[in-house]
Amino acid sequence: MNALVVGVSADKPEVQQRFIDKFRLTFPMLSDADKRVIDAYGARAVLGVAATRSTFLIGPDGRIAFVWPKVKLEGHAGAVVEKIRELAGAAATADASG
């Protein structure tokens, strides 16, 4: 689907590695201890101070295309795939008409 999955958290790399190992993640995790990425995308404004897992779908233009705050793992991957397909279809329609 031409999508790249990357995890980002403010945790230190050694904490992230334990998380990666525990859940057998197959995508990279990036440490954003100084919160530059989090702030650049306005994630703190979206999430407030709550420590929840959230998903941000970033479009090809580098902007946030969709946000899932307070992610529940069950069914989440399917929802993300569905949204990527939806946005890709909308982009293809726009390209064809424009």
Phi and psi in degrees as GROMACS dihedral restraints (atoms count N, CA, C in turn):
[ dihedral_restraints ]
;  ai    aj    ak    al  type     phi  dphi    fc
    3     4     5     6     1    60.3    20    10
    4     5     6     7     1    37.2    20    10
    6     7     8     9     1  -116.6    20    10
    7     8     9    10     1   146.3    20    10
    9    10    11    12     1  -113.3    20    10
   10    11    12    13     1   127.9    20    10
   12    13    14    15     1  -102.3    20    10
   13    14    15    16     1   126.7    20    10
   15    16    17    18     1  -140.1    20    10
   16    17    18    19     1   133.4    20    10
   18    19    20    21     1   -93.0    20    10
   19    20    21    22     1   141.4    20    10
   21    22    23    24     1  -132.9    20    10
   22    23    24    25     1   131.3    20    10
   24    25    26    27     1  -147.5    20    10
   25    26    27    28     1   164.3    20    10
   27    28    29    30     1   -84.2    20    10
   28    29    30    31     1     2.6    20    10
   30    31    32    33     1   -70.5    20    10
   31    32    33    34     1   153.6    20    10
   33    34    35    36     1   -71.1    20    10
   34    35    36    37     1   154.6    20    10
   36    37    38    39     1   -53.8    20    10
   37    38    39    40     1   -37.5    20    10
   39    40    41    42     1   -67.6    20    10
   40    41    42    43     1   -33.1    20    10
   42    43    44    45     1   -70.4    20    10
   43    44    45    46     1   -42.1    20    10
   45    46    47    48     1   -61.4    20    10
   46    47    48    49     1   -40.7    20    10
   48    49    50    51     1   -62.2    20    10
   49    50    51    52     1   -39.7    20    10
   51    52    53    54     1   -62.1    20    10
   52    53    54    55     1   -40.5    20    10
   54    55    56    57     1   -63.9    20    10
   55    56    57    58     1   -45.9    20    10
   57    58    59    60     1   -58.6    20    10
   58    59    60    61     1   -46.6    20    10
   60    61    62    63     1   -65.1    20    10
   61    62    63    64     1   -44.2    20    10
   63    64    65    66     1   -61.0    20    10
   64    65    66    67     1   -43.0    20    10
   66    67    68    69     1  -102.8    20    10
   67    68    69    70     1     6.3    20    10
   69    70    71    72     1    50.5    20    10
   70    71    72    73     1    50.3    20    10
   72    73    74    75     1   -68.5    20    10
   73    74    75    76     1   144.9    20    10
   75    76    77    78     1  -113.4    20    10
   76    77    78    79     1    14.4    20    10
   78    79    80    81     1  -127.4    20    10
   79    80    81    82     1   157.6    20    10
   81    82    83    84     1   -71.6    20    10
   82    83    84    85     1   148.8    20    10
   84    85    86    87     1  -114.3    20    10
   85    86    87    88     1   132.6    20    10
   87    88    89    90     1  -108.4    20    10
   88    89    90    91     1   133.9    20    10
   90    91    92    93     1   -86.7    20    10
   91    92    93    94     1   126.1    20    10
   93    94    95    96     1  -123.0    20    10
   94    95    96    97     1    56.4    20    10
   96    97    98    99     1   -58.4    20    10
   97    98    99   100     1   -32.1    20    10
   99   100   101   102     1   -89.4    20    10
  100   101   102   103     1     0.7    20    10
  102   103   104   105     1    62.8    20    10
  103   104   105   106     1    26.9    20    10
  105   106   107   108     1   -66.3    20    10
  106   107   108   109     1   -44.9    20    10
  108   109   110   111     1   -68.4    20    10
  109   110   111   112     1   -45.0    20    10
  111   112   113   114     1   -55.7    20    10
  112   113   114   115     1   -45.0    20    10
  114   115   116   117     1   -73.0    20    10
  115   116   117   118     1   -37.1    20    10
  117   118   119   120     1   -60.8    20    10
  118   119   120   121     1   -34.7    20    10
  120   121   122   123     1   -93.0    20    10
  121   122   123   124     1     2.0    20    10
  123   124   125   126     1    69.3    20    10
  124   125   126   127     1    23.1    20    10
  126   127   128   129     1   -64.1    20    10
  127   128   129   130     1   -34.9    20    10
  129   130   131   132     1   -65.1    20    10
  130   131   132   133     1   -36.6    20    10
  132   133   134   135     1   -65.9    20    10
  133   134   135   136     1   -36.1    20    10
  135   136   137   138     1   -73.1    20    10
  136   137   138   139     1   -43.4    20    10
  138   139   140   141     1   -90.7    20    10
  139   140   141   142     1   -17.3    20    10
  141   142   143   144     1    67.6    20    10
  142   143   144   145     1  -143.4    20    10
  144   145   146   147     1  -101.8    20    10
  145   146   147   148     1     1.7    20    10
  147   148   149   150     1   -66.6    20    10
  148   149   150   151     1   135.8    20    10
  150   151   152   153     1   -92.8    20    10
  151   152   153   154     1    80.3    20    10
  153   154   155   156     1  -121.8    20    10
  154   155   156   157     1   160.9    20    10
  156   157   158   159     1   -85.0    20    10
  157   158   159   160     1   131.2    20    10
  159   160   161   162     1  -135.2    20    10
  160   161   162   163     1   157.7    20    10
  162   163   164   165     1  -120.4    20    10
  163   164   165   166     1   132.5    20    10
  165   166   167   168     1  -117.4    20    10
  166   167   168   169     1   122.0    20    10
  168   169   170   171     1   -93.7    20    10
  169   170   171   172     1   116.6    20    10
  171   172   173   174     1   -99.7    20    10
  172   173   174   175     1   127.3    20    10
  174   175   176   177     1   -77.4    20    10
  175   176   177   178     1   170.8    20    10
  177   178   179   180     1   -58.6    20    10
  178   179   180   181     1   -21.8    20    10
  180   181   182   183     1   -83.0    20    10
  181   182   183   184     1    -0.3    20    10
  183   184   185   186     1    85.0    20    10
  184   185   186   187     1     3.9    20    10
  186   187   188   189     1  -101.7    20    10
  187   188   189   190     1   155.9    20    10
  189   190   191   192     1   -68.1    20    10
  190   191   192   193     1   122.2    20    10
  192   193   194   195     1   -96.4    20    10
  193   194   195   196     1   -28.5    20    10
  195   196   197   198     1  -162.5    20    10
  196   197   198   199     1   148.9    20    10
  198   199   200   201     1  -129.3    20    10
  199   200   201   202     1   134.6    20    10
  201   202   203   204     1  -114.3    20    10
  202   203   204   205     1    99.5    20    10
  204   205   206   207     1   -80.4    20    10
  205   206   207   208     1   151.4    20    10
  207   208   209   210     1    52.3    20    10
  208   209   210   211     1    62.9    20    10
  210   211   212   213     1   -67.4    20    10
  211   212   213   214     1   134.7    20    10
  213   214   215   216     1  -104.9    20    10
  214   215   216   217     1   130.2    20    10
  216   217   218   219     1   -61.6    20    10
  217   218   219   220     1   -41.6    20    10
  219   220   221   222     1   -62.2    20    10
  220   221   222   223     1   120.1    20    10
  222   223   224   225     1    81.7    20    10
  223   224   225   226     1    -5.3    20    10
  225   226   227   228     1   -68.0    20    10
  226   227   228   229     1   -44.1    20    10
  228   229   230   231     1   -58.0    20    10
  229   230   231   232     1   -41.5    20    10
  231   232   233   234     1   -63.3    20    10
  232   233   234   235     1   -38.8    20    10
  234   235   236   237     1   -65.2    20    10
  235   236   237   238     1   -38.4    20    10
  237   238   239   240     1   -67.5    20    10
  238   239   240   241     1   -45.3    20    10
  240   241   242   243     1   -59.6    20    10
  241   242   243   244     1   -43.9    20    10
  243   244   245   246     1   -60.2    20    10
  244   245   246   247     1   -43.2    20    10
  246   247   248   249     1   -67.1    20    10
  247   248   249   250     1   -39.1    20    10
  249   250   251   252     1   -61.5    20    10
  250   251   252   253     1   -44.8    20    10
  252   253   254   255     1   -62.6    20    10
  253   254   255   256     1   -42.5    20    10
  255   256   257   258     1   -60.2    20    10
  256   257   258   259     1   -47.8    20    10
  258   259   260   261     1   -68.3    20    10
  259   260   261   262     1   -36.7    20    10
  261   262   263   264     1   -65.2    20    10
  262   263   264   265     1   -38.9    20    10
  264   265   266   267     1   -66.1    20    10
  265   266   267   268     1   -40.9    20    10
  267   268   269   270     1   -65.2    20    10
  268   269   270   271     1   -39.3    20    10
  270   271   272   273     1   -67.4    20    10
  271   272   273   274     1   -39.8    20    10
  273   274   275   276     1   -65.9    20    10
  274   275   276   277     1   -39.1    20    10
  276   277   278   279     1   -64.6    20    10
  277   278   279   280     1   -42.4    20    10
  279   280   281   282     1   -64.6    20    10
  280   281   282   283     1   -40.2    20    10
  282   283   284   285     1   -65.0    20    10
  283   284   285   286     1   -39.2    20    10
  285   286   287   288     1   -69.7    20    10
  286   287   288   289     1   -32.2    20    10
  288   289   290   291     1   -91.8    20    10
  289   290   291   292     1   -14.1    20    10
